[in-house]
Amino acid sequence: MNAPEKAFVEEFVALRRHIHSTPELAFEEHETAALVADKLREWGYDVTTCIGGTGVVGQLRRGTSSACLGLRADMDALPIQEATALPWASTKPGLMHACGHDGHTAMLLAAAKKLATSETFDGTLNLIFQPAEEGGGGALKMMADGLFTRFPCDMIFAAHNMPGMPTGQLVFRQGPAMASSDYASVTLKGKGGHGAMPHLATDPVVAAASIVMALQTVVSRNVDPLHPAVVTVGALSAGHANNVIPATAQLELSVRALDPAARAQLETRIKAIIDGQAKSYGLTADISWRQGYAVLVNNDQATQFAIDVANTMAPTAGVNPQGPMLMGSEDFAFMLQQVPGCYFLIGNGAGDGHGACMVHNPGYDFNDDILSVGAEFWTTLALAFFSKPPKGETP
């Protein structure tokens, strides 16, 4: 790496670490959004702020082509107390960039600076900096605020770092790549009583235990084994004393699927099992079902285009053209429902160290060694797209 390249990388490593030290939660990314907007304006982009709350779009036009490309990065942090003790650790108690969105933002900004100096492409580049990916549905908010009508895109791409994968490896997958996420809150209503006289009560605790076990049959006996799905009861609460039968019990469920039909089937079966089990124990069940993110489905042609671009780079850690499906969820799925595109992974490191620590963990940190890989890929992808834009398909 020559001196100018080294200085360029160091500039954005420093920027990434600054963002890491000043994390902001969903729809509160005011400082981060202002930094992004200032940088983009400095490099000659037309900048629009406050899209979907704190979202930012930087647009760069070259030539006369109608081709439009979208590249997206997320900006929000998590309500986690950092435990890395790194010099650039969070300065805000209880807040942390524990998923690498600081790195995603820095990578796209690095590419933005490179592309701003390029006169070789012909078309419109839309750089989308999204708020509130972590459960806030920032993608939907930006879309509701006219993202794709104001900034049309023929294709759109996004990336996420992935601990456990070799540093800098580019990992793609055609078709369904990440799961939908739905949630259910269940209240079982019975009749409280004395622990010594259970026959005079209607016990919701026993019913709750039975429901937890019965729900395990949904995936094993109702869903097609070729369609991965998960039903998790993450919380069960009832009562406070060992000799008191409570009147109510509460359950909290997380439900995930990689197939839209399986997603609908899960909801139907879960509700039926909970209702039937509750009635069999003489209780009633109130079920509050909340739809989360959709199944993320990568467009075949857009994904193959991205793979072809990655292969021209020959990254040190290589290219995986069909990586594993993930049961995690991502609201970029909603953007892919409107615009053909691809969501891919960049290996954050394997073995020991903060880079290999899984995301959403107090010990995690984005691996700065992959920042240049991401920036190079975004730059190469954009220049390839505008040199001969691929024709997208409806996802």
C-alpha positions in Angstrom: 0.0 0.0 0.0 1.5 3.3 -1.1 1.5 6.4 1.0 -1.6 8.1 -0.5 -3.6 4.8 -0.3 -2.5 4.4 3.3 -3.5 8.0 4.2 -6.9 7.4 2.5 -7.6 4.3 4.6 -6.4 5.9 7.8 -8.8 8.8 7.2 -11.8 6.6 7.1 -10.6 4.3 9.9 -10.4 7.5 12.1 -13.9 8.5 10.9 -15.3 5.0 11.6 -13.8 5.1 15.1 -15.3 8.6 15.7 -18.7 7.3 14.8 -18.2 4.3 17.0 -17.3 6.5 20.0 -20.5 8.5 19.5 -23.3 5.9 18.9 -27.0 7.0 18.4 -30.1 4.9 18.6 -32.8 4.5 15.9 -34.2 7.8 14.6 -31.7 9.6 16.9 -28.8 9.6 14.5 -28.6 13.4 14.3 -24.9 13.7 14.8 -24.1 10.8 12.4 -26.5 12.1 9.8 -25.0 15.6 10.0 -21.4 14.2 9.6 -22.5 12.1 6.6 -24.3 15.1 5.0 -21.3 17.4 5.5 -18.9 14.9 4.0 -21.1 14.3 0.9 -21.6 18.0 0.3 -17.8 18.6 0.6 -17.3 16.0 -2.2 -19.9 17.5 -4.5 -23.0 15.4 -3.9 -26.5 16.8 -3.9 -27.6 16.0 -0.4 -31.1 15.5 0.9 -31.6 15.1 4.7 -34.4 14.1 7.0 -35.8 11.3 4.8 -37.8 9.0 7.0 -36.6 10.9 10.0 -32.8 11.0 10.1 -32.1 9.4 6.7 -29.6 11.0 4.2 -29.3 10.6 0.5 -26.3 11.8 -1.5 -26.8 12.0 -5.2 -24.1 12.3 -7.9 -25.0 12.7 -11.6 -22.6 12.2 -14.4 -23.3 12.3 -18.2 -26.6 11.8 -19.8 -27.5 8.1 -19.1 -30.8 7.4 -17.3 -29.1 4.5 -15.4 -29.6 4.8 -11.6 -27.8 2.9 -8.9 -28.5 2.8 -5.2 -26.0 1.8 -2.5 -27.3 1.7 1.1 -25.6 1.8 4.5 -27.2 1.8 8.0 -26.3 4.2 10.8 -28.0 3.3 14.1 -26.5 1.7 17.2 -27.9 -0.5 20.0 -28.8 -0.1 23.6 -25.8 -2.2 24.8 -23.1 -1.3 27.3 -19.8 -1.7 25.5 -17.1 -3.9 27.2 -14.2 -3.7 24.7 -12.1 -1.1 26.6 -10.8 0.0 23.2 -9.5 3.6 22.8 -12.5 4.4 20.5 -15.1 2.7 22.7 -18.5 4.3 23.2 -18.5 7.5 25.2 -22.2 7.1 25.8 -23.2 4.8 28.7 -25.6 2.1 27.6 -25.2 2.8 23.9 -22.9 0.9 21.5 -22.2 0.2 17.8 -22.5 -3.5 18.4 -23.5 -4.4 14.9 -20.9 -2.6 12.8 -23.2 0.1 11.3 -20.3 2.5 12.0 -18.2 0.5 9.6 -20.9 0.2 7.0 -21.3 4.0 7.0 -17.5 4.6 6.8 -17.1 2.1 4.0 -19.8 3.8 1.9 -18.4 7.3 2.6 -14.9 6.1 1.5 -16.4 4.9 -1.7 -18.3 8.2 -2.1 -15.1 10.1 -1.9 -13.5 7.9 -4.5 -16.4 8.1 -6.9 -16.7 11.8 -6.5 -13.4 12.1 -8.3 -14.3 9.7 -11.1 -15.4 11.1 -14.5 -15.7 7.6 -16.0 -19.3 6.8 -15.2 -22.5 7.8 -17.0 -25.6 7.8 -14.8 -27.0 8.7 -11.4 -25.6 7.4 -8.1 -27.8 7.4 -5.0 -26.0 6.8 -1.7 -28.6 6.0 0.9 -27.7 6.3 4.6 -30.6 4.7 6.5 -31.6 5.2 10.1 -33.2 2.6 12.4 -32.3 -0.7 10.9 -32.2 -2.3 14.4 -35.9 -3.1 14.7 -37.1 0.5 13.9 -38.0 -0.2 10.3 -36.0 2.7 9.0 -36.2 1.4 5.4 -40.0 1.5 5.5 -39.9 5.0 6.9 -37.6 6.2 4.1 -39.7 4.5 1.5 -42.9 6.0 2.9 -41.2 9.4 2.6 -40.8 8.8 -1.1 -37.3 7.4 -1.3 -37.7 5.6 -4.6 -39.9 8.1 -6.2 -37.6 10.9 -5.4 -34.4 8.9 -6.0 -35.3 6.1 -8.5 -32.9 3.1 -8.6 -32.6 0.5 -11.3 -30.8 -1.7 -8.8 -29.8 -1.4 -5.1 -27.2 -3.1 -3.0 -26.3 -3.3 0.7 -23.7 -5.1 2.8 -23.2 -6.3 6.3 -20.0 -7.4 8.1 -20.1 -11.0 9.4 -18.0 -12.3 12.3 -16.9 -15.9 11.9 -16.2 -15.5 8.2 -12.6 -14.9 7.0 -11.5 -11.2 7.0 -12.6 -9.5 3.8 -14.3 -12.5 2.2 -17.2 -11.4 0.0 -20.2 -13.7 0.5 -23.3 -13.7 -1.7 -26.5 -15.8 -2.0 -29.1 -15.8 -4.7 -32.8 -16.0 -3.6 -33.9 -16.1 0.0 -31.0 -15.1 2.2 -32.3 -13.8 5.5 -35.4 -14.7 7.5 -38.6 -12.8 8.2 -39.1 -11.8 11.8 -42.5 -11.8 13.6 -43.3 -11.4 17.3 -46.2 -12.5 19.5 -47.1 -11.5 23.0 -49.5 -13.9 24.8 -51.4 -13.4 28.0 -53.1 -16.5 29.5 -55.9 -15.7 31.8 -57.0 -18.2 34.4 -58.0 -18.0 38.1 -55.6 -17.5 40.9 -55.6 -19.4 44.1 -53.7 -21.1 46.9 -50.9 -23.4 46.0 -52.3 -26.0 48.4 -55.7 -26.0 46.7 -55.1 -26.1 43.0 -58.5 -27.6 42.3 -60.0 -24.3 43.2 -57.9 -22.4 40.7 -57.3 -22.5 37.0 -53.5 -22.6 36.6 -52.0 -20.6 33.8 -48.5 -21.8 34.6 -49.2 -25.4 33.7 -50.9 -24.2 30.6 -47.9 -22.0 29.7 -45.5 -24.9 30.1 -47.7 -27.1 27.9 -47.9 -24.4 25.3 -44.1 -24.0 25.2 -43.7 -27.7 24.5 -46.5 -27.9 22.0 -45.0 -25.0 20.0 -41.9 -27.1 19.3 -44.0 -29.3 17.0 -44.8 -26.4 14.7 -41.5 -26.5 12.9 -40.8 -30.2 13.4 -44.3 -31.4 12.2 -46.0 -28.6 10.3 -43.4 -26.8 8.2 -41.8 -28.3 5.2 -38.3 -29.5 6.3 -36.8 -27.9 3.3 -38.0 -24.5 4.5 -36.0 -23.4 7.6 -38.0 -21.8 10.4 -37.6 -21.0 14.1 -40.1 -20.6 16.9 -38.6 -19.3 20.1 -40.3 -18.6 23.4 -37.9 -16.0 24.7 -39.8 -15.1 27.9 -42.3 -16.7 30.2 -43.4 -14.9 33.3 -46.0 -15.8 35.9 -46.4 -15.3 39.7 -44.0 -14.3 42.4 -44.5 -16.8 45.3 -44.1 -20.5 45.5 -47.5 -21.1 47.3 -49.6 -18.8 45.1 -51.2 -19.8 41.8 -51.2 -16.6 39.7 -54.2 -15.5 37.6 -52.2 -14.8 34.5 -49.0 -15.9 32.6 -47.3 -14.1 29.8 -45.2 -15.5 26.9 -43.1 -13.6 24.4 -42.4 -15.3 21.1 -39.9 -14.7 18.2 -40.9 -16.4 14.9 -38.7 -16.6 11.8 -38.9 -18.1 8.4 -37.1 -18.1 5.0 -40.2 -18.7 2.9 -43.2 -16.4 2.8 -45.7 -19.3 2.7 -44.0 -20.9 5.7 -44.2 -17.5 7.5 -48.0 -17.4 7.0 -48.3 -21.1 8.1 -46.3 -20.4 11.3 -48.7 -17.7 12.3 -51.8 -19.8 11.7 -50.5 -22.9 13.5 -49.0 -21.0 16.5 -52.3 -19.1 17.1 -54.3 -22.4 16.8 -52.0 -24.2 19.2 -52.1 -21.5 21.8 -55.8 -21.1 21.6 -56.5 -24.8 21.7 -54.1 -25.5 24.6 -55.5 -22.6 26.6 -59.1 -23.9 26.2 -58.0 -27.4 27.1 -56.8 -26.1 30.5 -59.9 -23.9 31.0 -58.2 -20.6 30.2 -58.4 -17.9 27.6 -55.5 -16.6 25.6 -55.0 -13.1 24.3 -52.5 -13.1 21.4 -51.0 -9.9 20.1 -49.2 -10.7 16.8 -46.7 -8.2 15.4 -45.2 -8.5 11.9 -41.6 -7.5 11.7 -39.2 -7.6 8.7 -40.0 -9.6 5.5 -38.0 -12.4 4.1 -35.0 -10.9 2.4 -34.8 -12.2 -1.2 -31.9 -11.4 -3.4 -32.6 -10.8 -7.1 -30.7 -13.5 -9.2 -29.4 -11.2 -11.9 -28.3 -8.4 -9.5 -26.6 -11.0 -7.3 -24.7 -12.6 -10.2 -23.7 -9.1 -11.3 -22.2 -8.4 -7.8 -20.5 -11.8 -7.9 -18.9 -11.0 -11.2 -17.7 -7.7 -9.9 -16.2 -9.3 -6.8 -14.4 -11.8 -8.9 -12.7 -9.0 -10.8 -11.3 -7.7 -7.5 -9.9 -11.1 -6.4 -10.0 -10.3 -2.7 -7.4 -12.0 -0.6 -10.1 -14.0 1.4 -11.9 -14.9 -1.8 -15.5 -14.9 -3.0 -18.2 -17.2 -1.9 -21.0 -17.1 -4.5 -23.6 -19.0 -2.5 -23.1 -18.6 1.2 -25.4 -19.8 3.9 -28.9 -18.6 4.6 -29.2 -16.7 7.9 -32.1 -16.7 10.3 -31.4 -13.1 11.3 -33.5 -10.4 9.8 -32.9 -7.2 7.9 -35.2 -4.4 6.8 -33.3 -4.0 3.5 -35.7 -6.8 2.6 -38.4 -4.1 2.1 -36.2 -2.2 -0.4 -35.6 -5.4 -2.3 -39.4 -5.8 -2.7 -39.5 -2.6 -4.7 -36.1 -2.6 -6.4 -34.0 -5.5 -7.8 -30.9 -5.9 -5.8 -28.6 -7.9 -3.5 -27.6 -7.9 0.1 -24.3 -9.6 0.8 -21.8 -10.2 3.6 -18.1 -9.2 4.2 -16.2 -11.4 6.6 -15.3 -9.6 9.7 -12.8 -12.2 10.9 -12.6 -15.7 12.4 -10.9 -17.1 15.5 -10.2 -14.7 18.4 -10.5 -11.0 18.8 -13.2 -8.3 18.7 -13.7 -8.8 15.0 -14.6 -12.4 15.4 -17.0 -11.7 18.3 -20.6 -12.0 17.1 -22.7 -8.9 16.6 -25.0 -7.6 19.3 -22.4 -8.6 21.9 -20.7 -6.1 24.3 -17.3 -7.3 23.1 -17.8 -6.8 19.4 -16.0 -4.3 17.2 -16.0 -3.7 13.5 -12.7 -5.0 11.8 -11.0 -1.9 10.3 -9.1 -4.2 8.0 -12.2 -4.8 5.9 -13.0 -1.1 5.4 -10.8 -0.8 2.4 -12.3 -4.0 0.9 -15.8 -2.7 1.3 -14.9 0.7 -0.2 -13.1 -0.9 -3.2 -16.1 -3.2 -3.8 -18.6 -0.3 -3.8 -16.4 1.7 -6.1 -15.8 -1.2 -8.5 -19.5 -2.1 -8.5 -20.6 1.4 -9.3 -18.1 1.9 -12.1 -19.1 -1.5 -13.6 -22.8 -0.8 -13.3 -22.5 2.5 -15.1 -20.2 1.2 -17.8 -22.8 -1.4 -18.8 -25.9 -1.4 -16.6 -27.4 -4.9 -16.1 -31.1 -5.2 -16.8 -32.9 -5.9 -13.5 -35.8 -8.2 -12.9 -38.8 -7.7 -10.7 -37.8 -9.5 -7.5 
